Amino acid sequence: MEGFCISLATIPYLYHLSLVGLGVIVIWLLAKFRKLALDPIARWGFMLLSGLLALNVVVAVDRGEAFLQLANFFPFFGWFGVLPFLLKGIERLEQVAMALVLGSLPINVISVGEYILKAPWMPRDIRRLPWVAWVRSAPHKGRAMMMFGHPNAMASYLVVILGLGLGLILYDWVQRRSAIAPATPPSPWLRLKPVALYLATFLNLVGIFTAGSRNGLVIAIGQLLVFVLFARRHQRVVMTGLVGLVAVIGGAVALGIGGRSLLLSTWTSDPRIRVWQIALEMTQSRPWLGWGLGSYKLLYPSYPHDPEYSYIGHPHNFWLLLSSEAGLPVMLLFTGLVGYCCYRGARAVMLTPKPIEQALFWGYAIAFAGCIGFSLFDVTLYNAQLNLVNWLVLAGIYSFARSQ
């Protein structure tokens, strides 16, 4: 389990090496159990979904592109299918969440440095330094993105980690309230654990702010509001959440978001509206099987669009992507399967009288809600780092049903 947690924590930094480690673990689980850790409904549902996606390749306008896009689905279906074997038990779910939260510390600390170096007020003498010029030459002026390739991808990752961290804070508080005083003094790690947890969790707000993602900030504010609602009986925890909420709103008002002001015009002029309309038109033309995975970017130029945005790679909404590229049946089946997995986990937790399990479950739920919220305005499907973590969180929710 330690190797698994290390591989997860290092996904953003040593992606290819971590991927090898996680791949070895998946192969070992398949060899050991020789089946997927899914109930019949989920197992047959994902098999049907895989069949429909394979059929989509046959009818795609560009079969080669559609075939390559299957890599964004099939490996992660397998990843999700074996994870419940590894995540069985509240202790393991807590270990995985803690590894991801603590692993985000360097991202958020370094992102502050990147944000400062990209700031417009940086003195010219410093700008001329070769390594500073290299940082400032990266795309997306005024926004940190670290190793994620795009600021929105970093923000999407951090809102998921923020949700896990908020759940761990609730989990830690409930655990401490119900624990019997130890006969011997606690270890140094147990004394430092709450400090590290609070620091790592709320630094994600800083990282999201430096990414300059409006979606990320709105989702983070929503997560904090939900956290405060769940923790309303725990005064100290509520105060911590409120401080974080005030800080992120105050920072956005004072400094803007990624160099962009909060004026209404910056939101209403967003090109997503036309991008969504094109996806809807594509869906209406071929509602059953879609145009083929990866076809949006190929067909976008043939539709009337803003000449300022001559290339758009995807419809900036995951459900519109599925409906336009794979068809409405795939979109509905995919949504139904994800909803079913969430329902199983939520139902199991609601039936348990253990507050500690409920606290950790809400962390996973808030994290996955961050993933869903981000998918309404962007598509992170093409980033394998995010895909791994998002499917892991969904598997964690599903595993609560197996833990009962």
C-alpha positions in Angstrom: 0.0 0.0 0.0 2.9 2.3 0.7 4.2 2.0 -2.8 0.7 2.7 -4.2 0.5 5.9 -2.1 3.9 7.1 -3.2 3.1 6.5 -6.8 -0.1 8.6 -6.4 1.6 11.4 -4.6 4.2 11.7 -7.3 1.9 11.6 -10.3 2.3 15.4 -11.0 6.1 15.3 -10.7 7.2 11.9 -12.0 4.3 11.1 -14.2 5.9 8.4 -16.3 7.6 6.7 -13.4 4.5 6.8 -11.3 2.5 5.4 -14.2 4.8 2.4 -14.4 4.4 1.8 -10.7 0.6 2.1 -10.9 0.5 -0.2 -13.9 2.5 -2.9 -12.1 0.0 -2.7 -9.2 -3.0 -3.0 -11.6 -1.5 -6.0 -13.3 -0.8 -7.6 -10.0 -4.4 -7.1 -8.8 -5.7 -8.6 -12.1 -3.4 -11.6 -11.8 -4.3 -12.1 -8.1 -8.1 -11.8 -8.4 -8.7 -12.6 -12.1 -11.8 -10.4 -12.2 -12.9 -6.9 -11.8 -14.0 -5.6 -8.3 -17.4 -4.5 -9.7 -20.9 -5.6 -9.0 -22.8 -7.1 -12.0 -24.6 -3.9 -12.9 -21.4 -1.8 -13.0 -19.4 -4.6 -14.7 -21.9 -5.2 -17.6 -22.6 -1.5 -17.8 -19.0 -0.7 -18.5 -18.7 -3.6 -20.9 -21.7 -2.2 -22.9 -20.2 1.3 -22.8 -16.9 -0.1 -24.1 -18.8 -1.8 -27.0 -20.6 1.4 -27.9 -17.3 3.3 -27.9 -15.7 0.7 -30.1 -18.7 0.9 -32.5 -18.2 4.7 -32.5 -14.8 4.2 -34.1 -16.3 2.3 -37.0 -18.7 5.2 -37.9 -16.3 8.0 -37.1 -15.5 10.7 -39.7 -11.8 10.0 -38.9 -11.4 6.4 -37.7 -7.7 6.8 -36.9 -8.4 9.8 -34.6 -11.3 8.0 -32.9 -9.3 4.9 -32.3 -6.5 6.9 -30.6 -9.1 8.6 -28.4 -10.1 5.3 -26.9 -6.9 5.6 -24.9 -8.7 8.2 -22.8 -11.4 5.7 -21.8 -10.5 2.0 -21.9 -7.3 2.0 -19.7 -9.2 4.1 -17.1 -12.2 1.7 -17.1 -9.7 -1.0 -16.2 -8.1 1.2 -13.6 -11.5 1.9 -12.0 -12.5 -1.7 -12.2 -9.6 -3.0 -10.0 -9.2 -0.2 -7.5 -11.9 -1.3 -5.1 -9.7 -4.4 -4.3 -7.1 -2.0 -3.0 -9.3 0.6 -1.4 -11.3 -1.7 0.8 -11.5 -0.4 4.3 -11.7 3.1 5.8 -8.0 3.1 6.7 -6.9 2.6 3.1 -9.2 5.3 1.8 -7.7 7.7 4.4 -4.2 6.8 3.4 -4.8 7.4 -0.3 -6.5 10.8 0.4 -3.7 11.8 2.7 -1.0 10.9 0.2 -2.6 13.0 -2.5 -3.2 16.0 -0.2 0.3 16.1 1.2 1.7 15.4 -2.3 0.1 18.7 -3.5 2.3 20.8 -1.1 5.2 21.4 -3.6 2.8 22.2 -6.4 1.1 25.0 -4.4 4.4 26.5 -3.0 6.1 26.5 -6.4 3.0 27.9 -8.2 3.3 31.0 -6.0 6.8 31.5 -7.3 5.7 31.0 -10.9 2.8 33.5 -10.4 5.1 36.1 -9.0 7.7 35.7 -11.8 4.9 36.1 -14.4 3.4 39.2 -12.7 3.3 42.4 -14.8 4.9 44.4 -12.0 8.1 42.3 -12.1 11.1 44.7 -12.5 12.8 44.6 -15.9 16.2 43.8 -14.5 14.8 40.6 -13.0 12.8 39.8 -16.2 16.0 39.8 -18.2 17.5 36.9 -16.1 17.5 33.8 -18.4 15.6 31.5 -16.2 13.0 34.2 -15.4 12.6 34.9 -19.1 12.1 31.2 -19.7 9.3 31.1 -17.1 7.6 34.2 -18.5 7.8 32.9 -22.0 5.4 30.1 -21.2 1.9 30.6 -22.5 -1.0 32.0 -20.4 0.4 35.2 -19.2 0.0 35.9 -15.5 -1.2 32.3 -14.7 0.7 29.5 -13.1 0.4 26.0 -14.6 3.4 24.1 -13.2 3.8 20.7 -15.0 0.2 20.4 -16.1 0.5 22.1 -19.5 -2.4 24.4 -18.9 -3.6 26.5 -15.9 -7.1 25.0 -16.0 -5.7 21.5 -15.8 -3.7 22.5 -12.6 -6.8 24.1 -11.1 -8.9 21.0 -11.9 -6.4 18.8 -10.1 -6.3 21.1 -7.1 -10.1 21.4 -6.6 -10.2 17.6 -6.4 -7.3 17.6 -3.8 -9.0 20.4 -1.9 -12.1 18.3 -1.6 -10.2 15.4 -0.2 -8.4 17.6 2.2 -11.6 19.1 3.6 -12.9 15.6 4.1 -9.7 14.6 5.9 -10.1 17.6 8.2 -13.6 16.4 9.2 -12.3 12.9 9.5 -9.4 13.9 11.8 -11.7 16.0 14.0 -14.2 13.2 14.5 -11.4 10.7 15.1 -9.9 12.9 17.8 -13.2 13.5 19.5 -14.0 9.8 19.7 -10.4 8.6 20.5 -9.5 7.4 24.0 -6.5 9.2 25.5 -3.3 7.2 24.9 -1.3 5.8 27.8 1.9 6.9 26.1 2.7 10.3 24.5 1.8 10.4 20.8 4.5 10.2 18.2 5.9 13.4 16.6 4.0 12.6 13.4 0.7 12.4 15.2 1.3 15.8 16.7 2.3 17.4 13.4 -0.3 15.6 11.3 -3.2 18.1 11.9 -0.8 21.1 11.1 0.4 19.4 7.9 -3.1 18.5 6.9 -4.6 22.0 7.4 -1.6 23.6 5.6 -1.6 21.2 2.7 -5.4 21.5 2.3 -5.8 25.3 2.4 -2.6 25.9 0.3 -4.7 24.4 -2.6 -6.7 27.6 -2.5 -3.5 29.5 -3.2 -2.6 27.2 -6.0 -6.1 27.6 -7.6 -5.8 31.3 -7.3 -2.4 31.4 -9.0 -3.8 29.3 -11.8 -6.2 32.1 -12.6 -9.0 29.7 -13.3 -12.5 31.3 -12.8 -14.0 27.8 -12.9 -11.6 26.6 -10.3 -12.3 29.5 -7.9 -16.1 29.3 -8.2 -15.9 25.5 -7.5 -13.5 26.0 -4.6 -15.9 28.6 -3.1 -18.7 26.1 -3.5 -16.7 23.3 -1.9 -15.9 25.6 1.1 -19.6 26.5 1.5 -20.5 22.8 1.5 -17.7 22.0 4.0 -18.9 24.8 6.4 -22.4 23.3 6.1 -21.3 19.8 7.0 -19.0 21.1 9.8 -21.5 23.5 11.3 -21.4 21.7 14.7 -17.6 21.9 14.9 -16.9 25.6 15.6 -13.1 25.5 15.1 -13.4 23.7 11.8 -16.1 26.1 10.6 -14.0 29.1 11.5 -11.1 27.6 9.5 -13.4 27.1 6.5 -14.7 30.6 6.7 -11.2 32.1 6.9 -10.4 30.2 3.7 -13.6 31.4 2.0 -12.9 35.1 2.9 -9.3 34.8 1.8 -10.1 33.4 -1.7 -12.9 35.9 -2.3 -10.9 38.8 -1.1 -7.9 37.8 -3.2 -10.1 37.6 -6.3 -11.7 40.9 -5.7 -8.4 42.7 -4.9 -6.1 41.1 -7.6 -8.5 39.7 -10.2 -8.3 36.2 -11.5 -5.2 35.4 -13.6 -4.8 39.1 -14.5 -8.5 39.3 -15.5 -10.9 41.6 -13.6 -14.2 40.5 -12.2 -16.2 42.8 -14.4 -19.3 41.2 -15.8 -18.1 41.8 -19.4 -15.2 39.4 -19.0 -17.7 36.6 -18.2 -20.4 37.4 -20.8 -17.8 37.6 -23.7 -16.6 34.1 -23.1 -16.5 32.1 -26.4 -17.9 29.0 -24.7 -21.4 29.9 -25.7 -20.8 29.5 -29.4 -18.6 26.5 -28.8 -21.5 24.8 -26.9 -23.9 25.8 -29.7 -21.8 24.0 -32.3 -21.6 20.9 -30.1 -25.5 20.9 -29.9 -25.8 21.3 -33.7 -23.4 18.3 -34.2 -25.5 16.3 -31.7 -28.7 17.1 -33.6 -27.2 16.0 -36.9 -26.0 12.6 -35.6 -27.7 11.9 -32.2 -27.3 8.1 -32.0 -23.6 7.4 -32.8 -22.1 10.8 -33.0 -19.4 12.0 -35.4 -16.6 10.0 -33.8 -14.3 10.6 -30.8 -12.0 13.5 -31.4 -14.1 14.8 -34.3 -15.1 18.2 -32.7 -11.8 19.9 -33.5 -11.9 18.5 -37.1 -15.5 19.8 -37.8 -15.3 23.1 -35.8 -13.9 25.1 -38.7 -16.8 24.2 -40.9 -19.3 25.9 -38.6 -19.7 29.7 -38.3 -17.4 30.8 -35.4 -15.6 33.7 -34.0 -12.5 34.3 -36.3 -10.5 35.2 -33.2 -10.8 31.5 -32.1 -9.9 29.7 -35.3 -9.1 26.4 -33.4 -11.1 24.9 -30.6 -10.0 21.4 -29.5 -13.2 20.4 -27.7 -16.6 21.7 -26.7 -15.6 22.8 -23.1 -18.3 20.6 -21.6 -17.8 16.9 -21.1 -21.4 15.9 -21.7 -21.6 17.9 -24.9 -18.3 16.2 -26.0 -19.9 12.8 -25.4 -23.2 13.6 -27.1 -21.6 15.3 -30.2 -18.7 12.9 -30.7 -20.0 9.5 -29.3 -23.8 10.0 -29.4 -26.6 10.5 -26.9 -26.7 6.7 -25.8 -23.1 6.8 -24.8 -23.5 10.1 -22.9 -26.6 8.8 -21.1 -25.0 5.4 -20.3 -21.8 7.0 -19.1 -23.7 9.4 -16.8 -25.9 6.7 -15.5 -23.0 4.4 -14.6 -21.2 7.2 -12.8 -24.4 8.1 -10.9 -25.0 4.5 -10.0 -21.5 4.2 -8.5 -22.0 7.4 -6.5 -25.4 6.2 -5.4 -24.0 2.8 -4.1 -21.4 4.6 -2.0 -23.7 7.2 -0.7 -26.4 4.7 0.2 -24.0 2.5 2.1 -22.6 5.5 4.1 -26.0 6.8 5.0 -26.9 3.5 6.4 -23.9 3.3 8.7 -24.0 4.8 12.1 -20.3 5.6 12.1 -19.6 9.4 11.8 -16.0 8.8 11.0 -16.9 7.0 7.8 -19.4 9.6 6.9 -16.8 12.4 7.4 -14.3 10.7 5.0 -17.0 9.9 2.5 -18.0 13.6 2.2 -14.4 14.4 1.4 -14.4 12.0 -1.5 -17.9 13.3 -2.5 -16.8 17.0 -2.4 -13.7 16.1 -4.4 -15.7 14.3 -7.1 -18.2 17.2 -7.1 -15.3 19.4 -8.0 -14.5 17.1 -10.9 -18.1 17.2 -12.1 -18.3 21.0 -11.7 -15.1 21.5 -13.7 -16.4 19.2 -16.5 -19.4 21.6 -17.0 -17.0 24.3 -18.4 -14.0 22.4 -19.5 -12.8 19.0 -20.6 -9.9 17.5 -18.7 -10.3 14.1 -20.4 -7.1 14.5 -22.4 -4.8 14.9 -19.3 -3.9 11.4 -18.0 -2.8 12.8 -14.7 -6.3 14.2 -14.0 -8.0 11.1 -15.4 -6.1 8.8 -13.0 -7.0 10.9 -10.0 -10.7 11.5 -11.0 -11.3 7.8 -11.6 -9.5 7.0 -8.3 -11.9 9.3 -6.4 -14.9 7.7 -8.1 -13.5 4.3 -7.2 -13.1 5.5 -3.6 -16.8 6.5 -3.5 -17.8 3.2 -4.9 -15.5 1.3 -2.4 -17.5 2.7 0.5 -20.3 0.2 -0.5 -17.8 -2.7 -0.5 -16.4 -1.6 2.9 -19.7 -2.1 4.7 
